[in-house]
Amino acid sequence: MSRDDHEESAAQRQQRIQRGQEQAERQASGQSQGAGGDGKGSAAQAGARPHPENPLPAQHQGKPGSEAELRPRPQFEAPAYKGSDKLAGMVALVTGGDSGIGRAVAVLFAREGADVSIVYLCEHEDARETRRLVEAEGRRCLLIDGNVQEPGFCETAVRRTLDEFGKLSVLVNNAAFQEHAADIAELSHEHFDETVRTNVYGYFNMAKAALPHMGEGCSIVNTGSETGLFGSKQLLDYSMTKGAIHAFTKALASNVAKQGIRVNAVAPGPVWTPLNPADRPADKVQDFGKSSTMGRPAQPEEVAPAYVFLASPVTGSYVSGAILPVMGGPTS
Protein backbone atom coordinates (compact mmCIF):
# COMPACT_ATOMS: atom_id res chain seq x y z
CA MET A 1 0.00 0.00 0.00
CA SER A 2 1.40 3.41 -0.97
CA ARG A 3 1.77 6.32 1.44
CA ASP A 4 -1.12 8.08 -0.33
CA ASP A 5 -3.28 5.00 0.30
CA HIS A 6 -2.38 5.10 4.00
CA GLU A 7 -3.26 8.80 4.19
CA GLU A 8 -6.59 8.38 2.48
CA SER A 9 -7.51 5.28 4.49
CA ALA A 10 -6.84 7.14 7.74
CA ALA A 11 -8.92 10.13 6.66
CA GLN A 12 -11.72 7.89 5.40
CA ARG A 13 -11.65 5.85 8.61
CA GLN A 14 -11.95 9.02 10.70
CA GLN A 15 -14.83 10.27 8.55
CA ARG A 16 -16.62 6.94 8.97
CA ILE A 17 -16.26 7.17 12.75
CA GLN A 18 -17.56 10.73 12.62
CA ARG A 19 -20.60 9.76 10.51
CA GLY A 20 -21.42 6.87 12.83
CA GLN A 21 -21.33 9.08 15.90
CA GLU A 22 -23.49 11.74 14.26
CA GLN A 23 -26.04 9.12 13.21
CA ALA A 24 -26.16 7.71 16.76
CA GLU A 25 -26.88 11.18 18.12
CA ARG A 26 -29.64 11.83 15.61
CA GLN A 27 -31.31 8.56 16.63
CA ALA A 28 -30.90 9.11 20.34
CA SER A 29 -33.81 10.57 22.28
CA GLY A 30 -33.77 12.71 25.37
CA GLN A 31 -30.15 13.70 24.90
CA SER A 32 -28.96 16.39 27.29
CA GLN A 33 -28.01 19.76 25.86
CA GLY A 34 -24.53 19.89 27.44
CA ALA A 35 -22.79 22.75 29.16
CA GLY A 36 -22.94 25.51 26.53
CA GLY A 37 -21.59 28.15 28.84
CA ASP A 38 -22.24 29.24 32.39
CA GLY A 39 -23.90 32.60 32.08
CA LYS A 40 -20.72 34.59 32.51
CA GLY A 41 -20.65 38.03 31.00
CA SER A 42 -18.34 39.17 28.24
CA ALA A 43 -15.15 37.22 27.72
CA ALA A 44 -11.82 38.26 29.21
CA GLN A 45 -9.31 39.88 26.89
CA ALA A 46 -5.78 39.74 28.29
CA GLY A 47 -3.63 39.67 25.16
CA ALA A 48 -1.87 42.08 22.85
CA ARG A 49 -4.93 42.27 20.58
CA PRO A 50 -8.62 41.36 20.89
CA HIS A 51 -9.61 37.74 20.29
CA PRO A 52 -12.96 36.43 19.00
CA GLU A 53 -15.67 35.81 21.56
CA ASN A 54 -18.79 33.66 21.68
CA PRO A 55 -21.10 33.06 20.02
CA LEU A 56 -18.93 31.71 17.23
CA PRO A 57 -20.59 31.03 13.86
CA ALA A 58 -22.41 27.70 13.70
CA GLN A 59 -20.38 25.39 11.44
CA HIS A 60 -19.42 21.77 10.97
CA GLN A 61 -16.64 20.11 8.99
CA GLY A 62 -15.77 16.62 7.90
CA LYS A 63 -12.60 15.15 9.37
CA PRO A 64 -9.74 15.88 9.54
CA GLY A 65 -10.95 19.51 9.19
CA SER A 66 -9.65 22.49 7.26
CA GLU A 67 -8.37 25.77 8.66
CA ALA A 68 -8.99 27.40 5.27
CA GLU A 69 -12.74 26.82 5.79
CA LEU A 70 -12.88 27.85 9.46
CA ARG A 71 -14.78 31.03 10.39
CA PRO A 72 -13.56 33.17 11.96
CA ARG A 73 -10.05 32.27 10.87
CA PRO A 74 -7.88 31.34 13.87
CA GLN A 75 -5.41 33.97 14.99
CA PHE A 76 -1.96 32.41 14.68
CA GLU A 77 0.44 35.09 13.45
CA ALA A 78 1.08 36.76 16.85
CA PRO A 79 1.96 40.17 15.34
CA ALA A 80 3.11 41.55 18.71
CA TYR A 81 5.55 38.65 19.26
CA LYS A 82 9.11 39.70 18.43
CA GLY A 83 11.64 36.96 17.75
CA SER A 84 15.01 37.01 19.51
CA ASP A 85 16.91 33.99 18.09
CA LYS A 86 15.77 31.61 20.84
CA LEU A 87 15.89 28.76 18.30
CA ALA A 88 18.60 30.14 16.02
CA GLY A 89 20.19 27.49 13.82
CA MET A 90 17.83 24.77 15.01
CA VAL A 91 15.54 22.41 13.06
CA ALA A 92 12.07 21.48 14.27
CA LEU A 93 9.67 18.77 13.15
CA VAL A 94 6.03 19.55 13.97
CA THR A 95 3.32 16.91 13.53
CA GLY A 96 -0.13 18.27 12.82
CA GLY A 97 1.71 21.41 11.74
CA ASP A 98 -0.60 22.26 8.87
CA SER A 99 -3.16 24.09 11.02
CA GLY A 100 -4.27 25.08 14.49
CA ILE A 101 -1.71 24.99 17.29
CA GLY A 102 0.82 23.29 15.01
CA ARG A 103 0.71 26.11 12.48
CA ALA A 104 1.08 28.78 15.17
CA VAL A 105 4.04 26.90 16.64
CA ALA A 106 5.69 26.58 13.22
CA VAL A 107 5.35 30.33 12.63
CA LEU A 108 6.87 31.29 15.99
CA PHE A 109 9.63 28.70 15.69
CA ALA A 110 10.56 30.22 12.33
CA ARG A 111 10.45 33.70 13.83
CA GLU A 112 12.90 32.46 16.46
CA GLY A 113 15.30 31.19 13.80
CA ALA A 114 14.38 27.53 13.20
CA ASP A 115 13.81 25.71 9.93
CA VAL A 116 10.67 23.58 10.14
CA SER A 117 9.39 20.25 8.81
CA ILE A 118 5.62 19.99 8.79
CA VAL A 119 4.06 16.51 9.11
CA TYR A 120 0.37 16.29 8.25
CA LEU A 121 -2.19 13.72 7.10
CA CYS A 122 -3.86 15.01 3.91
CA GLU A 123 -4.73 18.70 4.44
CA HIS A 124 -2.57 19.89 1.54
CA GLU A 125 -4.04 23.39 1.18
CA ASP A 126 -3.51 24.18 4.86
CA ALA A 127 0.01 22.73 4.76
CA ARG A 128 1.01 24.86 1.77
CA GLU A 129 -0.25 27.96 3.59
CA THR A 130 1.82 27.06 6.64
CA ARG A 131 4.89 26.67 4.44
CA ARG A 132 4.26 30.11 2.94
CA LEU A 133 4.03 31.60 6.43
CA VAL A 134 7.26 29.93 7.61
CA GLU A 135 9.09 31.10 4.50
CA ALA A 136 7.75 34.62 5.07
CA GLU A 137 9.67 34.54 8.36
CA GLY A 138 12.86 33.91 6.36
CA ARG A 139 13.19 30.20 7.17
CA ARG A 140 12.90 26.99 5.17
CA CYS A 141 9.94 24.63 5.41
CA LEU A 142 9.57 21.00 4.32
CA LEU A 143 6.10 19.43 3.91
CA ILE A 144 5.75 15.71 4.64
CA ASP A 145 2.34 14.09 4.27
CA GLY A 146 1.59 10.78 5.91
CA ASN A 147 0.12 8.92 8.88
CA VAL A 148 1.92 9.02 12.25
CA GLN A 149 0.19 5.76 13.20
CA GLU A 150 2.71 4.04 10.91
CA PRO A 151 6.21 3.56 12.40
CA GLY A 152 7.74 3.35 8.93
CA PHE A 153 6.28 6.70 7.94
CA CYS A 154 7.65 8.34 11.12
CA GLU A 155 11.12 7.01 10.32
CA THR A 156 10.76 8.38 6.79
CA ALA A 157 9.67 11.80 8.08
CA VAL A 158 12.74 12.01 10.31
CA ARG A 159 15.04 10.83 7.53
CA ARG A 160 13.64 13.37 5.08
CA THR A 161 14.13 16.13 7.65
CA LEU A 162 17.75 15.09 8.18
CA ASP A 163 18.34 14.91 4.43
CA GLU A 164 16.85 18.38 3.91
CA PHE A 165 18.27 20.25 6.91
CA GLY A 166 21.13 18.10 8.20
CA LYS A 167 19.88 17.72 11.77
CA LEU A 168 16.86 17.57 14.07
CA SER A 169 16.76 19.73 17.20
CA VAL A 170 13.12 19.83 18.31
CA LEU A 171 10.26 17.37 17.90
CA VAL A 172 6.76 18.71 18.51
CA ASN A 173 4.21 15.88 18.81
CA ASN A 174 0.91 17.56 18.08
CA ALA A 175 -1.16 15.48 15.62
CA ALA A 176 -4.42 14.28 17.16
CA PHE A 177 -7.75 12.60 16.54
CA GLN A 178 -10.81 13.62 18.56
CA GLU A 179 -14.44 12.56 18.23
CA HIS A 180 -16.90 12.91 21.08
CA ALA A 181 -19.27 10.19 22.30
CA ALA A 182 -22.05 10.91 24.76
CA ASP A 183 -21.83 7.48 26.41
CA ILE A 184 -19.30 4.67 26.58
CA ALA A 185 -21.89 2.47 24.86
CA GLU A 186 -21.53 4.67 21.78
CA LEU A 187 -17.74 4.39 21.73
CA SER A 188 -16.95 1.70 19.17
CA HIS A 189 -13.75 -0.28 19.17
CA GLU A 190 -12.84 1.26 15.82
CA HIS A 191 -13.31 4.75 17.26
CA PHE A 192 -11.31 3.91 20.39
CA ASP A 193 -8.53 2.31 18.35
CA GLU A 194 -8.26 5.30 16.00
CA THR A 195 -7.87 7.69 18.92
CA VAL A 196 -5.23 5.59 20.67
CA ARG A 197 -3.26 4.83 17.53
CA THR A 198 -3.12 8.49 16.52
CA ASN A 199 -2.64 10.15 19.89
CA VAL A 200 -0.47 7.60 21.71
CA TYR A 201 1.17 5.41 19.07
CA GLY A 202 1.80 8.48 16.94
CA TYR A 203 3.73 10.23 19.72
CA PHE A 204 5.65 7.07 20.56
CA ASN A 205 6.48 6.37 16.92
CA MET A 206 7.78 9.88 16.30
CA ALA A 207 9.83 9.99 19.49
CA LYS A 208 11.35 6.59 18.80
CA ALA A 209 12.29 7.65 15.25
CA ALA A 210 13.67 11.05 16.28
CA LEU A 211 15.66 10.35 19.45
CA PRO A 212 18.60 8.50 17.83
CA HIS A 213 19.32 11.71 15.93
CA MET A 214 18.98 14.11 18.87
CA GLY A 215 21.51 15.05 21.50
CA GLU A 216 22.47 17.62 24.08
CA GLY A 217 20.36 20.77 23.85
CA CYS A 218 17.58 19.09 21.88
CA SER A 219 14.03 18.70 23.13
CA ILE A 220 10.62 17.13 22.60
CA VAL A 221 7.43 19.06 23.26
CA ASN A 222 4.21 17.05 23.39
CA THR A 223 0.70 18.47 23.14
CA GLY A 224 -1.33 17.29 26.11
CA SER A 225 -4.68 18.69 27.19
CA GLU A 226 -6.72 19.86 30.13
CA THR A 227 -8.79 16.72 29.46
CA GLY A 228 -5.74 14.66 30.44
CA LEU A 229 -5.75 16.38 33.82
CA PHE A 230 -9.47 16.67 34.57
CA GLY A 231 -11.19 14.33 32.13
CA SER A 232 -14.11 15.10 29.83
CA LYS A 233 -17.31 13.08 30.04
CA GLN A 234 -17.90 13.07 26.27
CA LEU A 235 -14.24 12.50 25.39
CA LEU A 236 -13.48 9.31 27.31
CA ASP A 237 -10.92 7.96 24.84
CA TYR A 238 -9.36 11.33 24.03
CA SER A 239 -8.98 12.20 27.73
CA MET A 240 -7.37 8.82 28.36
CA THR A 241 -4.83 9.36 25.57
CA LYS A 242 -3.97 12.83 26.80
CA GLY A 243 -3.40 11.49 30.30
CA ALA A 244 -1.14 8.86 28.74
CA ILE A 245 0.77 11.59 26.91
CA HIS A 246 1.35 13.42 30.19
CA ALA A 247 2.71 10.24 31.79
CA PHE A 248 4.78 9.45 28.70
CA THR A 249 6.26 12.96 28.85
CA LYS A 250 7.38 12.56 32.45
CA ALA A 251 8.75 9.05 31.98
CA LEU A 252 10.61 9.89 28.76
CA ALA A 253 12.06 13.02 30.36
CA SER A 254 13.72 10.83 32.99
CA ASN A 255 14.75 8.27 30.39
CA VAL A 256 16.73 10.70 28.21
CA ALA A 257 17.87 13.25 30.80
CA LYS A 258 21.48 12.04 30.84
CA GLN A 259 21.67 12.63 27.09
CA GLY A 260 20.92 16.31 27.65
CA ILE A 261 17.53 15.99 25.93
CA ARG A 262 14.52 17.61 27.57
CA VAL A 263 10.91 16.39 27.24
CA ASN A 264 7.92 18.51 28.22
CA ALA A 265 4.25 18.95 27.37
CA VAL A 266 1.82 21.82 26.95
CA ALA A 267 -1.69 21.16 28.26
CA PRO A 268 -4.03 23.62 26.51
CA GLY A 269 -7.60 24.37 27.39
CA PRO A 270 -10.10 25.00 24.58
CA VAL A 271 -8.36 26.37 21.47
CA TRP A 272 -10.06 27.51 18.26
CA THR A 273 -8.78 25.08 15.62
CA PRO A 274 -10.32 22.85 12.89
CA LEU A 275 -10.39 20.01 15.44
CA ASN A 276 -13.49 21.56 17.03
CA PRO A 277 -16.01 21.98 14.17
CA ALA A 278 -14.81 18.59 12.91
CA ASP A 279 -15.91 17.11 16.25
CA ARG A 280 -18.97 19.08 17.38
CA PRO A 281 -22.42 19.64 15.87
CA ALA A 282 -22.72 23.06 14.25
CA ASP A 283 -24.92 24.54 16.97
CA LYS A 284 -22.57 23.38 19.75
CA VAL A 285 -19.62 25.12 18.10
CA GLN A 286 -21.18 28.49 18.90
CA ASP A 287 -20.45 28.09 22.61
CA PHE A 288 -17.09 26.35 22.32
CA GLY A 289 -14.79 27.56 25.10
CA LYS A 290 -17.47 29.71 26.76
CA SER A 291 -17.30 27.75 30.00
CA SER A 292 -13.58 28.48 30.48
CA THR A 293 -12.53 30.99 33.12
CA MET A 294 -11.91 33.59 30.41
CA GLY A 295 -15.27 32.87 28.83
CA ARG A 296 -13.89 32.15 25.35
CA PRO A 297 -11.56 29.72 23.58
CA ALA A 298 -7.88 30.52 23.20
CA GLN A 299 -6.49 31.42 19.81
CA PRO A 300 -3.48 29.38 18.62
CA GLU A 301 -1.17 32.40 18.94
CA GLU A 302 -1.94 32.52 22.67
CA VAL A 303 -0.70 28.94 23.15
CA ALA A 304 2.30 28.81 20.79
CA PRO A 305 4.71 30.87 22.95
CA ALA A 306 4.61 28.09 25.56
CA TYR A 307 6.14 25.76 22.98
CA VAL A 308 8.92 28.26 22.27
CA PHE A 309 9.65 28.52 25.99
CA LEU A 310 9.88 24.75 26.41
CA ALA A 311 11.78 24.10 23.17
CA SER A 312 14.47 26.74 23.56
CA PRO A 313 17.64 25.98 25.53
CA VAL A 314 17.76 29.71 26.19
CA THR A 315 14.56 29.73 28.24
CA GLY A 316 13.91 26.10 29.20
CA SER A 317 17.30 24.54 29.90
CA TYR A 318 16.29 23.41 33.41
CA VAL A 319 12.72 22.47 32.57
CA SER A 320 12.00 18.81 31.82
CA GLY A 321 9.12 16.49 32.64
CA ALA A 322 6.80 19.48 33.03
CA ILE A 323 3.15 19.65 32.00
CA LEU A 324 2.63 23.35 31.33
CA PRO A 325 -1.07 24.35 31.62
CA VAL A 326 -2.28 27.02 29.18
CA MET A 327 -5.97 26.94 30.10
CA GLY A 328 -7.13 30.53 30.48
CA GLY A 329 -7.36 30.21 34.24
CA PRO A 330 -8.08 27.50 36.83
CA THR A 331 -10.40 24.77 35.63
CA SER A 332 -10.93 22.69 38.76
N, C-alpha and C positions, 0 to 999 in steps of 0.2 A: 504494500500500500504506500502510495506517495505521500509526501508531507502535506500537499494540498488536500488529499483525501482525509488525512488525519484531522486537519483544520476543519474541513467541512463537516465531518462526522461529529466532532465535538460541538460545533455550533448547532447542528441539527438535533443532536441529543439534548442539548440545553433547551432548545425551542420546544421539543416534544415534552420535556418535563414541565416547562412553563404552560403549555396548552393544557396538559392534564390537570395541573393545579387550578387553572382558571375555570375549567369545566366543572371540577369538583365544587368550586365555590358557587358557581351559578346554580348547581343542583341542590346545594345545601339550603336548608330552611332555618330560620331563626338565628342566623349568624349575627354575632355581636358587631357593633359598629367600630370597635377599637378606640384607641386613645384620642387621636385627632386634636390634641392640644389641651390645654388646661385652663383656658380663660385668662391667661396672662395678657397684659396690654401689649403695646408695641414692642418689637424686638430690640434687643440691646445692640448697639453699634459701638464697637471698641477698636476698630481698625483704622488704617490710614485713609480709607475711602468707604463710602456706604456700600453695604451688601444687600442683596435682595431679601425681602421679607415675605412671610406668608400673607395671603394665600398665593401659592405658586400656580401657574397655569395647569389645568387638568391635562394630562398626557400619558400615553402608554407606548412602550416600544417592545419590539421583539428582541430576544436575546441574540447576541451579547450586549446590544445597545450601541447607540451612536451619539457622540458628543455633538456632531455637526447638526443633528436634528433636535437637540435639547433646547428648551426655551424656559426661562432665559438662559443664555449661554453661560456656563460656569466661568467664574472669574479666576484666572490662573496665572496671569502675567505679572502680578505683584509689582506695579509700576513704581511704588515707593521703596522697593527693596533694592539696595545698592550692593553690588558684588564687591568683594575685597580679597579675591584669590584664595579663599578658604579651601578650594579643591584644585588649585592650580597644578597643571600637569598630570592630573589623575584621569582615569577612565572608569566610567560607571556603566553597569548593565541594569536596566530597569524593566522588570516584567510588568505587563499591564500598563506600559508607558505610553500607549497611544492616546489615552484620555484620562479625565478625572484627576485623582491624586497623582498618578504616575506621570501625566503630562506636566503638571505643575512642578513636580520634583525635577523632571528632566530640564525644564526651563531654568530653574534656579541653580541646578548643578552646572549647567552651561554658563550661567552668569558668574558662577564662582570659579570657572576655569576648566571644567571637565569636559572631555569628549564623552558621548553617550551612545550606547546601544539600546535600542528599543525592541523589546520582545512583546509580541501581541498575537492574538489568535487569528482574526480575519477582518479586522476593522481597518481596511487599507486607507480609506479616505482620512480617518482620524490620524492614523500613523503618519501619513505624508504631511499633514498639517503640523504635527509635533516636530517632525524633522525640519520643516521650514522655520519653526520657532527657535529650535536649538541653533540652527545655522545663522539665524538673525542675531544671536548672541555671540557670533564669531567662533563657534565650535563646530566640530564634525559630528555627524549623527548617522548611525547604521541602523537600518530597519531589518528585523528578523521575524518572520511570521511562522508560527507553529504552536504546538500544544505542550505546555509545561507538564502535563500528566505523563509524557513520554520521556524516560531517562535519556534515550538516544538523541532526542531533539535538544534537550538541555545541554548535553555535551557538545552538540553541533553549534548551539548558540554561543557557548563560551569559546569554542575554537574559532568561530568566525570573528568574534570580538578581538581575540588575540591576533589573528591574522591581519585585521584591519588597523588596530591601534597599538599592538605590541605588548599590551599588558592589561590587567584587570585589577582595579583598585577598590571598587565599591560594588557590591551586589545589593540591589533593592528588590526584595521579594514582595510583589504587590498584586499580581494577578489573582482574581477571585471569582468564584461562582456563588450567587445568592438567589434563593427562591423561597419565599415564605410558605408556610403550611400552618393552617389554623389549629391542627390537632395532629398528634403523632400518628393517628390512624391514616391520615392523608399523606404521610411521608413515605413514599415508595422506596424500595431498595435501590432502584435506579437513580432516583433523586438524591438519596443519601450518599450513594457511591460517587456520583458526579461531584458533589460538594467536597467530600473527603479527598478524592483524587486530585482535584484542582487546588484546594486550599492547603492541604497538608503534604500530599505527595509532591505537588508542584514546588513547594518551598524546599522540601528535602532534596528533590532531584537537582534543583538549581544550586543549592549549597554544596552538595556532593560534587557536582561538576566544576564549580568555581574554586573551591578551597585549595586544591593542589596548585593553583596558579596565583595564590594570594600569599602575602607575607606581612612582615612588620609594617604597621601603619595603615593596613587595609582594614575594611570593615564590611559587615553585612547589616542592613537595616530591613527588618521585616514589618509588614503592615499587619498589626493586630486589630483590635476593635474594643469598644466599650462593651459589646456583647460578650466578649471573652472574659470580662471581669464581672459583669452583672447578669448575664444571660438575657435572652429575649424570647418570650413565650411563643412567638410565631416563627422564630428562626432557631429551632432546636439544633439542627445539624450545623448551621453556620456558626452559632455561638460555640458549639463544641469544638469546631475546627479552630476558631480564634483563640479559645482557651489553650488548645494544643500548641498553637503557634507561640503563645506567650511562654509556655513551658519549654518548648523547643529552643526558643531564644535564650532563656536562662541556662539551660543545659549546654547548648553549643558554645555559649560565651565562656563557660568554664573549660570546655573541651579544648578550645583553641587559644586560650589566653597566653600560654607560654610561647606561642608563635607570634605574639604581638598583634593578633587579629581581634578586633572588637566585634561583638554581636549585640544589637539592641533592637527594640521594636517601638513603633509609634502606635498608640491605641486611640484612633479618632472616635469622636461621636458622630452624629449625622453629618454627612458631607454631600453637597449637591453634585452628583456625578451621574453618568448614564446607568449606573448600577440600580438606581432607585426607580425610575419609570419603567425599567425592564423587569422590575420585581413587583411593583405595586399596581393595583387598579388605578385608572386615571383619576378618579375622584379622591383617592387616598393620597395621591401625590401632592395635592394642594396644601395639606397640613404637614408635610414631611419636615421634621426637625422642630416643629412648633412647641413640642413638650420639653425641649432642652431648656437649660437654665437661661440661656440667652434668647429663647423664644424664636429661634430660626436655625436652619442648617448652616454649617460652615461652608465657605467657599474653598476650593482646593488651594488657593494662594494663602489661606490662613493656616493650613496644615503643613505645607511644603517646607517652611523654614525649620521645622523640627527635624526633618530628614537631613538638612544641611548640617545642623548642629551635631547630630549623632554621627554623620558620615565623616566630618572633617576632623583630622588629627589636631587641627588648630584649636577647636572648641570642645572636642569630646574625647581627648586622649585618655582620660581617667574614668570614662563612662562605658561600662560594659555589663550586659545582663539586665539592662534597665527596660522597663515598660513605661514609656513616656505618654501620659494621658493628654490628649488635645481634644477636650470634650465640651468646651464652652461653659465650664463651671462644674460643680459637684453634681453627680448623678445618683447618689445613693446615700 
